Amino acid sequence: MAKEKVISSLTKEQEAQIPVYRERFRQIGLSTEPTDRSKAEAAVRRAYAYLSESGSSEAANPEIVWADSPMLGAKLAAQYAKGDVNVTTKEIQEQAALASYGSFEAYWVSVYVFIAEQLPVKKDELADVALDIVTHCGVYWTFEDLVVMTPKPSKISMLDSKLHCVDGPALEYPNGDGLYAVNGEIKNSLMEIAIAARLESPETAK
Amino acid sequence: MRKRYLRGNIYGVRRVLYDNSLKLGLAAQIIDILPRDMGLLAYHPYERPADAVKTSLINFMQRIYNQY
């Protein structure tokens, strides 16, 4: 078997593409474009089909249900996992660690897509699958026979790479669910933000 | 309890992608440049804000209020 040729450096053209990919995937990661549900479903189904073919699982054609936000999706996932509509707050909270964070995972997918598109190597279809997922999917939960999907956010407000908004949610979903945050710190309400701003105001300190 | 399909989540995809890259000899082909150029592409702070959003969302969901 022929020994693989080792790529030990990038060409100038390939290096020039790095900032292009960085910006492309930064935009994918922070996308607030409306979610195309059929494309999102196709992306997840493609992952299931690929992994089912290459592995031993029988999960190949899951049913897909949608929730209007990750907050509602977490509840639905908890209910489905338990097989009971009655779930505790703790059971919902536990879903955070079991979710797939779709578009927010764009940064690492950038590496595989860069390799697949820019370097003279053997291609892996799964890189395309991952690209489809981060491009089209919001947060989702995977079961053997069901996937709970949610849309991408409709608003992301940031300052210095941290969630930040003083007059509304910093992260918001199309149904109005979201969270308040100032300098990356989560706040319970606009009132809390206003009080904190007033306390920090130089005029208040006089 | 319904059975979760963790292999089918995005982190399962990531693991298989990595495994495949080993099988394809991809890692061997590019390993020399990974720490340098690929590292810049993957971990430069400039394109990690979405990761910061994810962290905030996880923190929020882990203390989700009773209305959900």
Boltz contact constraints between the chains, C-beta under 6 A:
constraints:
  - contact:
      token1: [A, 4]
      token2: [B, 25]
      max_distance: 6.0
  - contact:
      token1: [A, 4]
      token2: [B, 28]
      max_distance: 6.0
  - contact:
      token1: [A, 4]
      token2: [B, 29]
      max_distance: 6.0
  - contact:
      token1: [A, 6]
      token2: [B, 29]
      max_distance: 6.0
  - contact:
      token1: [A, 7]
      token2: [B, 29]
      max_distance: 6.0
  - contact:
      token1: [A, 7]
      token2: [B, 30]
      max_distance: 6.0
  - contact:
      token1: [A, 8]
      token2: [B, 32]
      max_distance: 6.0
  - contact:
      token1: [A, 10]
      token2: [B, 37]
      max_distance: 6.0
  - contact:
      token1: [A, 18]
      token2: [B, 41]
      max_distance: 6.0
  - contact:
      token1: [A, 22]
      token2: [B, 47]
      max_distance: 6.0
  - contact:
      token1: [A, 25]
      token2: [B, 47]
      max_distance: 6.0
  - contact:
      token1: [A, 26]
      token2: [B, 47]
      max_distance: 6.0
  - contact:
      token1: [A, 29]
      token2: [B, 50]
      max_distance: 6.0
  - contact:
      token1: [A, 30]
      token2: [B, 50]
      max_distance: 6.0
  - contact:
      token1: [A, 47]
      token2: [B, 8]
      max_distance: 6.0
  - contact:
      token1: [A, 47]
      token2: [B, 13]
      max_distance: 6.0
  - contact:
      token1: [A, 48]
      token2: [B, 8]
      max_distance: 6.0
  - contact:
      token1: [A, 51]
      token2: [B, 7]
      max_distance: 6.0
  - contact:
      token1: [A, 51]
      token2: [B, 8]
      max_distance: 6.0
  - contact:
      token1: [A, 57]
      token2: [B, 7]
      max_distance: 6.0
  - contact:
      token1: [A, 59]
      token2: [B, 5]
      max_distance: 6.0
  - contact:
      token1: [A, 71]
      token2: [B, 68]
      max_distance: 6.0
  - contact:
      token1: [A, 74]
      token2: [B, 61]
      max_distance: 6.0
  - contact:
      token1: [A, 75]
      token2: [B, 68]
      max_distance: 6.0
  - contact:
      token1: [A, 80]
      token2: [B, 2]
      max_distance: 6.0
  - contact:
      token1: [A, 81]
      token2: [B, 2]
      max_distance: 6.0
  - contact:
      token1: [A, 89]
      token2: [B, 66]
      max_distance: 6.0
  - contact:
      token1: [A, 92]
      token2: [B, 64]
      max_distance: 6.0
  - contact:
      token1: [A, 92]
      token2: [B, 68]
      max_distance: 6.0
  - contact:
      token1: [A, 93]
      token2: [B, 62]
      max_distance: 6.0
  - contact:
      token1: [A, 93]
      token2: [B, 64]
      max_distance: 6.0
  - contact:
      token1: [A, 96]
      token2: [B, 58]
      max_distance: 6.0
  - contact:
      token1: [A, 96]
      token2: [B, 61]
      max_distance: 6.0
  - contact:
      token1: [A, 96]
      token2: [B, 62]
      max_distance: 6.0
  - contact:
      token1: [A, 100]
      token2: [B, 9]
      max_distance: 6.0
  - contact:
      token1: [A, 100]
      token2: [B, 10]
      max_distance: 6.0
  - contact:
      token1: [A, 101]
      token2: [B, 54]
      max_distance: 6.0
  - contact:
      token1: [A, 104]
      token2: [B, 50]
      max_distance: 6.0
  - contact:
      token1: [A, 104]
      token2: [B, 53]
      max_distance: 6.0
  - contact:
      token1: [A, 104]
      token2: [B, 54]
      max_distance: 6.0
  - contact:
      token1: [A, 105]
      token2: [B, 10]
      max_distance: 6.0
  - contact:
      token1: [A, 106]
      token2: [B, 50]
      max_distance: 6.0
  - contact:
      token1: [A, 107]
      token2: [B, 47]
      max_distance: 6.0
  - contact:
      token1: [A, 107]
      token2: [B, 48]
      max_distance: 6.0
  - contact:
      token1: [A, 108]
      token2: [B, 42]
      max_distance: 6.0
  - contact:
      token1: [A, 110]
      token2: [B, 41]
      max_distance: 6.0
  - contact:
      token1: [A, 111]
      token2: [B, 38]
      max_distance: 6.0
  - contact:
      token1: [A, 111]
      token2: [B, 41]
      max_distance: 6.0
  - contact:
      token1: [A, 111]
      token2: [B, 42]
      max_distance: 6.0
  - contact:
      token1: [A, 112]
      token2: [B, 17]
      max_distance: 6.0
  - contact:
      token1: [A, 114]
      token2: [B, 41]
      max_distance: 6.0
  - contact:
      token1: [A, 121]
      token2: [B, 26]
      max_distance: 6.0
  - contact:
      token1: [A, 121]
      token2: [B, 29]
      max_distance: 6.0
  - contact:
      token1: [A, 122]
      token2: [B, 24]
      max_distance: 6.0
  - contact:
      token1: [A, 124]
      token2: [B, 20]
      max_distance: 6.0
  - contact:
      token1: [A, 126]
      token2: [B, 17]
      max_distance: 6.0
  - contact:
      token1: [A, 130]
      token2: [B, 13]
      max_distance: 6.0
  - contact:
      token1: [A, 133]
      token2: [B, 10]
      max_distance: 6.0
  - contact:
      token1: [A, 142]
      token2: [B, 5]
      max_distance: 6.0
  - contact:
      token1: [A, 142]
      token2: [B, 8]
      max_distance: 6.0
  - contact:
      token1: [A, 142]
      token2: [B, 9]
      max_distance: 6.0
  - contact:
      token1: [A, 143]
      token2: [B, 2]
      max_distance: 6.0
  - contact:
      token1: [A, 143]
      token2: [B, 4]
      max_distance: 6.0
  - contact:
      token1: [A, 143]
      token2: [B, 5]
      max_distance: 6.0
  - contact:
      token1: [A, 144]
      token2: [B, 3]
      max_distance: 6.0
  - contact:
      token1: [A, 144]
      token2: [B, 5]
      max_distance: 6.0
  - contact:
      token1: [A, 156]
      token2: [B, 53]
      max_distance: 6.0
  - contact:
      token1: [A, 158]
      token2: [B, 49]
      max_distance: 6.0
  - contact:
      token1: [A, 161]
      token2: [B, 49]
      max_distance: 6.0
  - contact:
      token1: [A, 161]
      token2: [B, 52]
      max_distance: 6.0
  - contact:
      token1: [A, 162]
      token2: [B, 52]
      max_distance: 6.0
  - contact:
      token1: [A, 163]
      token2: [B, 56]
      max_distance: 6.0
  - contact:
      token1: [A, 179]
      token2: [B, 60]
      max_distance: 6.0
  - contact:
      token1: [A, 181]
      token2: [B, 56]
      max_distance: 6.0
  - contact:
      token1: [A, 186]
      token2: [B, 59]
      max_distance: 6.0
  - contact:
      token1: [A, 186]
      token2: [B, 60]
      max_distance: 6.0
